[in-house]
Amino acid sequence: MSAPTVRPPAVRKKADPAPYLLATALFLAYASWSVHRHLRLETSGYDLGIFEQAVRGYAHLHAPEATIKAPGFLLLGDHFHPILVVLAPLYRLFPSPITLLVAQAVLIAASSIPITRLAVRIVDRRAAVSAGLAYGMSWGLQAAVDFDFHEVAFAVPLLAFGLTALVERRFLAAVAWTLPLIAVKEDLPATVAVIGLLVALRGPRRLGTTTTLIGICSGLVIVGAILPALNSAHVYPYAAGAALDGQDPLHRLLLPAVKVHTLLWLLAPTLFLALRSPLLLVAVPTLAWRFWSTNPLYWGTAFQYSAVLMPIVFVAFLDALTTTGPARRARAAVHATCVIAVAATMLTPSPLRGLLSPDTWTTDAEARQVRLALARIPDDARVAADNRLAPQLTSRATVSFFPAYPQAGVRPEWVAVSDPPDTTMATPATMAAALDRLPGYGYRIALRTSEVIIFRRS
């Protein structure tokens, strides 16, 4: 029996509904979980509140300022993500952080469609559903859904559609899906450059070379000119940890061991078969900047940082199946990845496992009482709020971050603080000191419940 091959997309044939049904199911799971977290006050100012402030600015034809970070802070000087502007019309209609969470669920779920369709052409319909499910439940996507909203949600479907087009030798479509990555985040032009190189190796050399040059040049302009021009300190704020400082480069990339652990988690779900495809090279820029950084938050498997790697690894896996030998071996590999994904979700504390808990579907009385208390703060007010309460207010107020504010020169009329104090972004000592300063700034308690304290400046 010959190895499976990529069959070209069917012409004038009714579309198989399976990829779309699976994407719908994934959307419902993602949206249910992320909205559940927000309603239970488990989202945060860093980062849902920050991104909502940026999108809210676009929606009202203003600059994307994030007052949570600092008064007048232009978010485009922090990271380059002008693609967020496409959410502005939707947010203008539905001004809520939930709008961002639902949009993220749509984007990530939609990325399963091209991957499932590609699997149909390589193996068969049943195995394709297994592949799509394994991808949709992959740990990187679950981690992204579990942590607020981030601009990389746009990169996930762009990579999925672009890389599947590359496997199917639709090179112009691959480039068309890839180029918008430049507007998602400043590290992704390097990814565009690698995809251009693969296009040049597999297809039209001129098209691929042009794509690579666009990726390289745009990345240099964004990091070297645009971000410093928009940043208040006129620097690229994430360049500080780039110096080698006498370290051996290989040790810098692979140590500490958590980096190797991340690599294993990345490759193991596809039975390491993704290593057989050159498409895995597309993951190198993302892994390189993360592992080179001195920030340990980038090294592991938490947060949204691995979301962009999931479509790369799974498309590389499917591409590798075209050279695995008999078709039944490819189908077995696909089904195995599904079993691994489902088992990892059910047997470990993965986010989507929480959907099986009855508590997820019950009303949180304490959260409801907090929202009722926050309603005391009028619309369009200026308020300092802690990390837990900030995203509950950003849709209708100008929010700064407590305990950084209030301070001399910046004293919002209102302050909202969790009780006991939220310490996700500040130590208990820092929070206690900030609370002690409030009376001296003229703040008095306007409302106190078992969950929240609201101060008003007299």
Disulfide bonds with the S-S distance in Angstrom:
none
